[in-house]
Amino acid sequence: MPPCRSGRARGVGGPLAVAARASGTARHQGGRHDEDPDGGYYDWDVSFLGANQDAVLAAADIGIDAKDALTFDIGAIAPSMAAHAAKQARRRVGDRTGYTQAERAAAAPGRS
């Protein structure tokens, strides 16, 4: 598998950053804003998922809020994706909270 820009092979313990865009909002709610071509704003919703690493620390290094970062163990992919799907479902109804403690515990069993 070819390396990505960081030099790591893709999909091998590297982070996954997921960004979703909702256009038409003009106020900042914890995401990043960029102007769209029509003069409005895109409100970026970024999630940072990191396998077998401290995703919260890595996300902070690039300006992503801790609430939007999820550390997961490679053996717990299904609960990690369920946690991400639950967070995205909350966002779609306007809930801007991040991952819950229960979701974090399921995604990285054995971590404190």
N, C-alpha and C positions, 0 to 999 in steps of 0.2 A: 504494500500500500504506500503511495507516495506521501512524503511529509507535508504538513501544512506549514504556514509561515513561521510558526514557533519552532519548527524542526522536529516536532513529535509526529508520529504516525497518526493519521486521522482515526478517531474512534478508540484509541488506546489510552485511557486515563486522562484524556484532555477534557477541558470544559465545554459545555454547550451553552451558548447564549441564544435565547429566543426573544425576538422582539415582535410585538404586535402593534399595529397603528390604528388609531381611531381619529378620523379627521373631523373637523368642525368644532372642536373644543378650543377655547381661547384662554383658558386659565390653567395654571400649572398645578398639578395634583400629585407631584412626586415623580413624574416621568420627564422625559426630555422633549422640548418643543422645537420644531422646525417649521418654517413657513412653507406652505404648499404653493404651487404656482398661481392659485387663485387668490392669494393674499390671506388665507385662513391659517390655521395651525394644525400640525399633526401632533398628537399627544402619544409619545412612544411609551409603551409598557414593556419593560425589559425584565426577563427572568434569566438567572445564571445558575446552571446546574453543573456541578463538578463531581466527577467520580473519584472516590478514594483520595480526596484532598480536602483541605479546608476551603470550601467554596465561598464562605462568607468573607474570609480574608482575601482570597483572590478577587472576588467581586469588588471589594472595597478599593483594591489597587487600581481599578479602572472606573471608579465612580458609581458603582451600582449599589443601591441600598441593601443592607443586610437582610431586611425582610423579604427581598426578592431573590435571595440566593439560597440554594438547596444543595447540601452535601449528600451524596448517596453512595452506598456501597454497590459495587458492580454486581453483587449477588442479589440485590434488591431492586432490580429495574422495574418490575411491575408496580410495587408500591410507590416508587419514585414517580413514575409516569401518572399514576392515579393521583398523587399529591399535586403534580403540575396541572392535571386536568381540573382538579377541584379548585385550585387557585384561579385558573383562567375562567371557570364558571362563575366564581365570585366576582371577578373583574367585569364580566359581561353585564352584571346587574348593578354595577356601581360600587361594589365593595372593594376598596383599595388596600385592604390588609394583605399581608404576605402569606408565607407558608405558616401553618399552625404548628405548635409543639408536637401534636400527635402525628402530623404529616412528616415532620422532621425525624421523629423517632422511628417511624415505619421505613423511611428511606435510608436510614443509616443505623440499623440495629447494632447495639453494643457501643455506640459513641455516646459520650455524655453531653 
